Amino acid sequence: MRLFIALSIPQEIKESVVETLTPLKHLILDAKWVELKNIHVTLKFLGETPEELLEKIKTIMQQIADGFHPVNAQLTEFGFFPDARRPRVFFIAMDNEAILKRLADTLEENLKKLGFEKEDRFQAHATLARFKTFRNNDVFAQTLKSIHVAGGFPISSMTLFKSTLGPAGPAYQELFTAHFKR
């Protein structure tokens, strides 16, 4: 199974972000936009995972979630990886980076015990598009400066997703949700 652990973003917030970006959609870009239903904040990509690890992953997730309180998050600004001159990924960042990074780091440490490779590059963001080339990226970046997004929401859980790749793109299925301590 191809798995990842993520924070879900409420539907109305995702709709607001996508609506805000409507003026950018008319630009001729060599980009693939993420489907509305697939917008999320990845905490840890697990990749191909043996089914026998599933229960251990769920246990680790719940133990970690028990140590966190719900937190409010605010979408802050748009950005690019690696940068605006050579964009590969277009995203929207979130505040409360320190708390979310601590959550991701705790997952990394605990999942390392199950054989998952540890990564130290977490940045709280939701991917909105992936660029294939840099076509019209200067116009895109300039237009983006006039667009602002607002949207705050509570984060009270993390979810284990199964990703199935297909010709139309990935399909995500929720397998388990670990709720933070209330």
C-alpha positions as CSV (number, residue, x, y, z in Angstrom):
1,M,0.0,0.0,0.0
2,R,1.2,3.5,-0.8
3,L,0.6,5.5,2.4
4,F,1.0,9.0,3.8
5,I,0.0,10.8,7.0
6,A,-1.6,14.2,6.6
7,L,-3.7,17.0,8.1
8,S,-7.0,17.5,6.4
9,I,-8.2,21.0,5.4
10,P,-11.9,21.7,5.7
11,Q,-13.9,21.7,2.4
12,E,-15.0,25.3,2.7
13,I,-11.4,26.5,3.1
14,K,-10.2,24.4,0.1
15,E,-13.0,25.9,-2.0
16,S,-12.1,29.4,-0.9
17,V,-8.5,28.9,-1.9
18,V,-9.4,27.4,-5.3
19,E,-11.9,30.2,-5.9
20,T,-9.2,32.8,-5.0
21,L,-6.9,31.3,-7.6
22,T,-9.5,31.4,-10.4
23,P,-7.8,34.5,-12.1
24,L,-4.6,32.4,-12.4
25,K,-6.2,29.5,-14.2
26,H,-6.6,31.5,-17.5
27,L,-2.8,31.8,-17.7
28,I,-1.2,29.4,-20.1
29,L,0.9,27.3,-17.7
30,D,2.6,24.0,-18.0
31,A,1.2,22.9,-14.7
32,K,-1.0,20.2,-13.2
33,W,-3.4,21.6,-10.6
34,V,-4.2,19.4,-7.5
35,E,-7.8,18.4,-7.4
36,L,-9.8,20.1,-4.7
37,K,-10.6,16.9,-2.9
38,N,-6.9,16.0,-2.8
39,I,-5.6,19.2,-1.1
40,H,-4.0,18.4,2.3
41,V,-0.9,19.1,4.4
42,T,1.5,16.1,4.3
43,L,3.1,15.3,7.6
44,K,4.9,12.1,6.5
45,F,5.0,10.3,3.2
46,L,5.5,6.6,4.0
47,G,5.5,5.3,0.4
48,E,5.0,1.6,-0.3
49,T,4.2,0.0,3.0
50,P,3.6,-3.7,4.0
51,E,0.1,-4.3,5.2
52,E,1.4,-5.9,8.4
53,L,2.7,-2.5,9.6
54,L,-0.7,-0.9,9.4
55,E,-1.7,-1.5,13.0
56,K,1.6,-0.4,14.4
57,I,1.4,2.8,12.3
58,K,-2.1,3.5,13.7
59,T,-0.9,2.8,17.3
60,I,2.0,5.2,16.9
61,M,-0.2,7.9,15.4
62,Q,-2.7,7.7,18.2
63,Q,0.0,7.7,20.9
64,I,1.5,10.9,19.3
65,A,-2.0,12.5,18.9
66,D,-2.6,11.9,22.6
67,G,0.3,14.2,23.3
68,F,-1.1,17.1,21.2
69,H,-3.9,19.6,21.7
70,P,-6.0,21.0,18.9
71,V,-4.5,24.1,17.4
72,N,-5.9,26.8,15.1
73,A,-4.1,27.2,11.8
74,Q,-4.2,30.1,9.3
75,L,-3.3,29.9,5.7
76,T,-0.7,32.6,5.2
77,E,0.9,33.0,1.8
78,F,1.6,31.4,-1.5
79,G,5.0,30.1,-2.4
80,F,7.1,28.0,-4.7
81,F,9.5,25.1,-4.2
82,P,12.4,25.4,-4.8
83,D,11.8,29.2,-5.6
84,A,9.7,31.5,-7.8
85,R,12.4,31.6,-10.6
86,R,12.4,27.8,-11.1
87,P,9.1,26.7,-9.6
88,R,8.3,23.0,-9.5
89,V,5.6,23.1,-6.8
90,F,3.1,25.9,-6.1
91,F,1.8,25.9,-2.5
92,I,0.0,27.8,0.2
93,A,1.8,28.0,3.6
94,M,0.3,27.8,7.1
95,D,1.2,29.4,10.4
96,N,1.8,27.5,13.6
97,E,4.8,26.1,11.8
98,A,6.6,25.3,15.1
99,I,3.8,23.1,16.5
100,L,3.2,21.4,13.2
101,K,6.9,20.8,12.7
102,R,7.1,19.3,16.2
103,L,4.2,17.0,15.2
104,A,5.9,15.9,12.0
105,D,9.3,15.5,13.8
106,T,7.6,13.3,16.4
107,L,6.1,11.1,13.7
108,E,9.5,10.9,12.0
109,E,11.3,9.7,15.2
110,N,8.6,7.1,16.0
111,L,8.1,5.8,12.5
112,K,11.9,5.4,12.2
113,K,11.5,2.5,14.6
114,L,9.4,0.7,12.0
115,G,12.1,1.1,9.3
116,F,10.8,4.3,7.7
117,E,13.5,6.7,6.5
118,K,13.7,9.9,8.6
119,E,13.4,13.2,6.7
120,D,14.2,16.6,8.1
121,R,12.5,18.9,5.6
122,F,9.0,19.5,6.9
123,Q,7.4,22.8,6.0
124,A,3.7,23.3,6.7
125,H,2.1,23.8,3.3
126,A,-0.6,22.4,1.0
127,T,0.5,21.8,-2.6
128,L,-1.8,23.4,-5.1
129,A,0.0,22.7,-8.5
130,R,3.1,21.1,-9.9
131,F,4.9,22.7,-12.8
132,K,6.3,20.7,-15.7
133,T,8.2,23.6,-17.3
134,F,8.7,27.3,-16.4
135,R,6.4,28.5,-19.1
136,N,4.8,31.9,-18.1
137,N,6.0,31.5,-14.5
138,D,7.0,35.2,-14.4
139,V,3.5,36.3,-15.3
140,F,2.1,33.8,-12.9
141,A,4.3,35.1,-10.0
142,Q,3.5,38.7,-10.8
143,T,-0.3,38.0,-10.9
144,L,-0.1,36.1,-7.7
145,K,1.2,39.2,-5.8
146,S,-2.3,40.8,-6.1
147,I,-4.1,37.7,-4.7
148,H,-4.6,37.3,-1.0
149,V,-6.2,34.4,0.8
150,A,-7.6,34.2,4.3
151,G,-8.8,31.1,6.0
152,G,-8.3,29.8,9.5
153,F,-9.4,26.4,10.8
154,P,-8.9,24.1,13.7
155,I,-6.5,21.1,13.4
156,S,-7.6,18.4,15.8
157,S,-6.5,15.2,14.1
158,M,-4.1,13.6,11.6
159,T,-5.1,11.0,9.1
160,L,-3.5,8.0,7.5
161,F,-4.3,7.9,3.7
162,K,-3.8,5.2,1.1
163,S,-2.9,6.7,-2.3
164,T,-3.8,4.8,-5.4
165,L,-2.2,6.1,-8.6
166,G,-4.3,6.0,-11.8
167,P,-4.4,7.6,-15.2
168,A,-6.6,10.4,-13.9
169,G,-4.2,11.1,-11.0
170,P,-4.1,9.9,-7.4
171,A,-7.1,8.7,-5.5
172,Y,-6.9,9.0,-1.7
173,Q,-8.7,6.8,0.8
174,E,-8.8,7.6,4.6
175,L,-7.7,4.5,6.5
176,F,-7.4,5.9,10.1
177,T,-7.8,9.2,11.9
178,A,-6.0,9.9,15.2
179,H,-7.7,12.7,17.2
180,F,-5.7,15.0,19.3
181,K,-6.2,15.2,23.1
182,R,-9.1,17.5,23.9
